Amino acid sequence: MIELSAETRSRIDRALKNRTLRAASFGAAVLLFAFGLWRATAKRPDLLDDLQWLPLAAVVALVPVTLLLMALRFMVSSRAIGSTATFPASCKVVVLGAAANMLPVPGGVMVRVAAMSRGGATLSRSVGINIDLTICWLGVSALYSAIAAAAVGNAPLAAVFSIVALGGVGLAIALLHRRIRDLRTSLALALIQTLATFVDIARVWLCFRALGLSTDILRVMGLSFASVAGSIVTIVPAGLGVREWVAALLAPVFQLAPEAAYLGSALNRVAALAVVLVLSSVLFLVQWRAPKGGVAP
């Protein structure tokens, strides 16, 4: 298991001990999410009448694929800045980071930065490369949104998203290359992020199928921006409700029903949360049963 730095633990402890912040964050997130569910099901109750379980099973099966790609990204980026990281240890970091996102703090980023720092990288390089990768994620999401906009015939919007995509991915690669002095590794990180984002899009598309909708995956690509928005709003645990509402707001632009976009995003979240909770519980159980004084990977 990884060990968090004293500073990281202190920040998380403060967030957990601040009952007002904790109650307000979780309360607002739950209300926002629940209100969205009520509104979506009230307008389109037919979407849940005949839920298809096979596509939902496929969504659950794809969650570990996303986690593995994120673990690969973490390992490659960690080694690029001089931090030691094996693939099994990277998997643990990603799972625990996903669980930590439920805190009213940027838990996932804090866990990754702490793990990189523990592995020997400086704090500034650890924080910096995570910022670079976030910019890359933003650019990649814009790229998929540009494809979706082009698919529905919205040329002006496709052009805007294309500019954001080129700027975001280009800037990210430039920053990564400047930080790690290795263009091939920078391009590899961008490719991993592109694949991971597509897997998330495929999961949302499968959720549409689970709702009984034969939606074109090209249009679902436009909703990839919602995941970025949910992650940016770190004061809301895991962006609960934010991601779904942004997806619903974006849906008409890509000729999708807002209610379907909300419920599809919500189903995707529930599937991911279920897998993360199971995996993190297993990790904590293994750590609890491990001999005291063991060396963290």
Secondary structure, DSSP 8 states (H G I E B T S, - for coil): -----HHHHHHHHHHHH-HHHHHHHHHHHHHHHHHHHHHHHHH-GGGGTT--HHHHHHHHHHHHHHHHHHHHHHHHHHHHTT----HHHHHHHHHHHHHHTTSSS-HHHHHHHHHHHHTT--HHHHHHHHHHHHHHHHHHHHHHHHHHHHHTT-HHHHHHHHHHHHHHHHHHHHHHHHHHS-HHHHHHHHHHHHHHHHHHHHHHHHHHHHTT----HHHHGGGHHHHHHHHH-TTSGGGTTHHHHHHHHHGGGGT--HHHHHHHHHHHHHHHHHHHHHHHHHHHHHHHHS-TT----
